């Protein structure tokens, strides 16, 4: 069995990181970083990656309304690279209080958005050229105001567990799996 805990997200993030490093030394396996309407979790996760050596570091959660699927995939791949494969990507819809009240987005299609984000993240990590039209359009089509976009693939090469999580055979609990 593995042990994990939530990082205090309403206080001083540097103090919380100090506590996480001490808990790693005591044997904690993973820490989860929430954001709600406080500091963004990827920034704190990157700081934790630099402050710890073996502890896995997860987002709890990155909501699928405040970031595009492409940005979520880029962020997870970057965190996985700088942490040496210790990133855990927690995705979800959050709730209307945060999505509508803080981010100013309509809280619509939460399951569909989450499902589409998972699919697009995996495709991006496989370095597929993305031409997708659903809840999210990649690239933005002319009828929605797109003029210069074209299908792209991620410039960098995801390594470690993000790359393996993009393969269907990856274990569901691996870091960066969704």
Buried (B, 14 or more C-beta within 10 A) or exposed (E): EEEBEEBBBEEEBEEBBEBBBEBBEEEBBBBBBBBBEEBBBBEBBBBBBEBBEEBBBBBBBBBBBBBBBBEBBBBBBBBBBEBBBBBBBBBBBBEBEBBBEBBEBEBEBBEEBBBBBBBBBBBBBBBBEBEBEBBBBBBBEEEEEEEEEEEEEBEEEBEBBBBBBBEEEBEEEBBBBB
